[in-house]
Amino acid sequence: MLGWFQALMPKEDRFFDLFVRHATIVLAGAEALQGLLKGDNVAHYCKIIFERESEADEVTREALTAVRRSFITPFDRADIQDLVSKLDDSIDQMNKTAKTITLFEVKSFEPQMREMSDVIVEAAKLVLEAMPLLSNIGKNADQLNVLTEKIIRAEERADQIYDLGRKALYHDSLKGDAHATMNFIIKADLYDHLEKVVDRFEDVSNEINGIVTDHL
């Protein structure tokens, strides 16, 4: 009877599959955001981001349900919940970016925005690379630390690009006409959203570091 009941319970390796699935969706969202900020077929890429965000929500719900139903988890339940939630936060922020673009019908984007999207894709790839390594932290700790350090460095580059982009936007707004002022307000908001996307990847990196530290 106990064996039959345990067979119904989620297995430990299921969590790692869910981490990889979620990170794969996040990367797809990041690549759509990158395509969006090129300014071609904006509506198409916004739609992709909205769809990926919905898919990510489903994986998040599945992971949180698995945590509640599992007798044994590969590491602390709170860490699993936090890791999945922080992954979800990253694509939620992409979704907010796409919503802002849709709301204000933005069609053109600054070079620094495109640079930030390149950093976002880079960070998403690093996160995806890290996810399967969590299944054997003892063996993969050094590699995980290298990947999280790269994510931190990417976030620092994004901050520099953000500052340069905002400064350029400000100088453009000094033209003084109403269009330039409105453009500054909307684009400054977009820069803030993009910075928050990168910040959410830093949060994922910090969570991975915490998990690794706890298991060494």
Buried (B, 14 or more C-beta within 10 A) or exposed (E): EEEEEEEEEBBBEBBBBBBBBBBBBBBBBBBBBBBBBEBEEBEEBBBBBBBBBEBBBEBBEBBBEBBEEBEEBBBEEEBBBBBBBBBBBBBBBBBBBBBBBBEBEBEEBBEBBBBBBBBBBBBBBBBBBBBBBBBEBEEBBEEBBEBBEBBBBBBEBBBEBBEBBBEBBEEEBEEEEEEEEEBBEBBBBBBBBBBBBBBBBBBBBBBBBBBBEEBE
